Amino acid sequence: MEAKKLVGIGILGILCILLVGGCISDEEKNKLVGEIVDDVAEDVKEKLSSDDSEVEENSLSCEEVTCTKVDEYIDTAIKSLDDKNQLLDKKLINGVIKAESSYHQCCYGSYIGDTCNEGEILKSHKGALGLTQLMPSTASWSVLDVDPYNDEDNVKGCVKYLNWLLNTYFYRYNEKYGNREFTISAYNCGQGNVLNAIQKYCIDKNITRPNCTWKDHIEPHINEFCGSETKPYVNKIMKWYDSGNVECSN
């Protein structure tokens, strides 16, 4: 945006010269226009370089987070919710974090040299960031409004997002066979895709909410809407959830 403003200022300056063009020679006019273009180009270059430096500084200032800290972040985020859904609990949040990053805020393992570098924040091929793999575009929603580069904000964003999904779309489904699965599948591939699956394989078939289940109606068809990643993602988290094997161990 700042770069666009600088270009606009330069154009305005050139227009001013052209308006008074009759008062100066063509040689002087061309010289002034050239000077404005050079100055604006240099200012834009400096601005873009400054913006790149800020992004680079954010991504290179990553430090791993202890399990104790992650636990504190989750507790704090849950307590901050004004409209906490009764189905949102620490086990579900821990399961999502374990699946998304194995409790790493920073680039690690096979990610190093592929999607991010050592010392940078963990980043996926799609650009998701940190412990909970929040997309920057999602983090900036007014519902979340968090900084994904900040480890505590990253966890807070995940908690707020899961709670919002439950409250907005999925709390009415059968507790034993649907709402948590729908919620984490939406976290993985987007609520629009999951809602489209529910529409086609439940609502359009006159299957009501309490009877529309993940296992019977949506799981067999989720690849059609989300690709091959979401089904094992959901089943892995729910297996951990049911067994209690979701705790941080970094």
N, C-alpha and C positions, 0 to 999 in steps of 0.2 A: 504493500500500500504506500509506504514512504517513497519507494522508487517511482511509483506512478505519479505521486505529487511532484517530485523533482522534474520529471519529464514534462508535466503540465506547466510548471513554472517556466521551463525553457521555451516551450511553445508560445506561452504568453509574451515572453521577451522578444521572440522573433516577430510576432505579430505587431508589437509596438514599433519595432524598427521599420517594418514594412509600411505601417501607417504614416510614419514621418519620412518615408523614403524620398520624398521630393526635396527634402532639406539637406540631404547628404549625397555624396557621389556613390555610384554603384560599387566602386572599389572599397570605400569605407563601409558601405552596407554589407558587402560580402565578408569583410573582415570581422565586423561585429557579430554577424550570424555565426561565423565559424568559431569565434571565441565562446559564444553561448553554448553551442553544440558540444565543444570540447569540455567546458566546465560542467555541464549537466552530465555528460558521459562519465566524467571522473567521479562526480558526486554519487551517481547511481552505482558505479562500481564499488565505491567505498561502503555504501549502504548495504549492498548485497553481500559483500565480504563480511561485514559486521554481523548480519543475520546468520550467515553460515557459521561464523565463529561461536555465536550463542548456542546454536543447535549442537555443534561439536562439543562445546564445553559441557552441555547438559548430558550428552551421551557418554562422555569420557570421565565423568565424576562419580561413577557407580561404586558402591560398596555393598558387599553382601550383608544380609540381615540375619540375626540369630533367630532360632526357633522361639525363644522367649519373647523377642520383639514382635515377631509375627503374631504370636498368641495375644499379646497386648493390643496390637493393632486391630485384630478381629474383635476383641472384647469392646474396645473403645468405639469401633464403627457400629457394632450392634446396639450399644447403649445410645448412640446418637440418633438412631432412627425414631422418628415421631410416629410412624405407622408400621411398626415391625409386624411382619406376617408370622403367625405362630408356627408355620412350617419351616421357617428359616432358622437353622441352628448351626452351631460351630462345625459339626461333622460335615455338613453339606459344603460349607465354605472351604474347610480344609481339603475336602475331596477335590474341589475345583482347582485350588492352588497346587495341590500335588500333581494333578493331571496336566495343568498348564505349564508348570515350570520346575517341578520337583523342589519347590521352595527356594528357587534362585531368583534374585532380582537382577543379577549381572550375567553377562554372557559366559557360558560354560560348555564343556564337553564338545560335542560335534557341531555346536552352533559357532564355535570360534573359527573365524576365517571363512565361514559360510554366510551367515546372515548378520553377524556382528563380530567385533574384535574383543580380545581380552581387555578388561577394564572398562568396557562400555556396558550400558544397560542391555539386558537380554532382549533380542528383537527377532520376530519370526519373519518368514518370507513375505507375509502380508503386511508387516509393519506393527504388529501387536507388541506391547512392551511390558517388561518386568514380571514380577511375581504372579500376577493374575492375567497377564497377556491382554491388557486393555488396549483397544485401538484408540489412538489419539482423538479420532472423530467422535467415538463414544464417550471418552473421558470429558470432552468439552460440552456434552449435552447439559442443559440446565438442570436436569434431574440429578446428574452426577456432579458436574463442575469440579473436577479434580485434576491434579497434575500427575500423569502416569510416571513421570521420571522420579517423583518423590515416593519412596517405598511405602510410607504410611498412607499417603493419598491413593496409591495404587491398590492397596488392600481395601481402603474405604470405598473406592469406586466399584470394586467387585461386589462388596456387600450391598451397597445401595442398588446396584444393577440387578442382582439376584432378587432382592426384596421387591423392587419395582416390577420385575417380571411376574413374580408370584401374585402380587396385589392386583396388577393390571390385567393379566391374562389367565393365569393357570390355577388360582387357588380353589376354583369351583370343581375341579376335576377330582376323581376318586383318589383319596390320599394314599392308599396302598398301591395303586396301580397307574398313577398318572402324573400328578402335579409336579413332583420333584423332577421326574424324568423329562417332562415337557420343558421345565424351567432351565435345566442344564443343557438340554439340546438347543434351546433358544440362545443360551449364552455362547454356545459353540458356533452355531451357524446362522443366527439371526431369528428374531421372533416372527418376522414375516414369513419365512420359509416354513417354520413349524405350524403357524396358523393356517397356512395354505394346505399343509398336509392334513390337519384336523378338519378343515373345511371339506376336502375331497373325500376323505375316508371315514369321517364320522358324521358331520353335519349333513352333507349331501345324501348320506345313506340313512338319515333319520336316527342316528345313534346319539342319544343324549349324553350330556357331560358326565354324569356319574358312571355311565357305562362305557364311555370312550377311554380306552386304556392305551398306554404306551406299548405294552407287550403284544396285545391282540390286534390293534388297529393301525398304529403309527410306525412302530419299529420295522415291520416288514416292508414298508414303503418309504422310509425316511431318506434312503439313498436317492430317490427320485427328486427330492427337494434340496438335500444338503450334501450330496456326494457320499463317499465311502467312509469319511472320517467320523461322522457324528454317532453312528450306532455303537461302535466299540468304545468311543469316548464316554457315552452315557452309561453303558453297561459296566465299564471299568469303575467309574466313580460310584455307581450304586452298589457294586460288589464290595468296594472299600467301605462304603457307608454302612452297609448291613453288617459287615464284620468288625467295624470300628478301626480298620487299618488305614487311617487317614492322617495320623499325627506326623508332624514335622520331625525330620531326622537328619537335617544337614549338619 
